[in-house]
Amino acid sequence: MATPAAIQAALDSANQMNIARINQSVSIDATYDAHYVVGGIGHAGRSKWCQTTKAQTAGQQATAILAVLDAN
């Protein structure tokens, strides 16, 4: 289970600084978390609740968050 700080670090890694910022995180149940994410560079103006699976790594959860921000 990745912490919101670990997911944020994955979002900030490798030339992706300020791509998205996690503002709030909640535990939905034993399987899922939800994160309120505000988009940055490349995602400006997009803010969404993103559901992730707790069993995923921080990198996998960061990828899932970016996919939600990319979706219309």
QUIJO-V725764 format. One record per backbone hydrogen bond with DSSP energy under -1.0 kcal/mol. CO is the residue of the C=O (numbers start at 0). NH is the residue of the N-H. If there is no record, write none. Layout:
# QUIJO-V725764
co: (CO CO)
nh: (NH NH)
This chain:
# QUIJO-V725764
co: (2 3 4 5 6 7 15 17 18 20 23 25 30 31 31 32 33 34 35 35 36 37 39 42 45 47 49 51 52 56 57 58 59 60 61 62 63 64 65 66)
nh: (6 7 8 9 10 11 18 40 39 37 35 33 53 27 28 51 25 49 22 23 47 20 42 45 38 36 34 32 55 60 61 62 63 64 65 66 67 68 69 70)
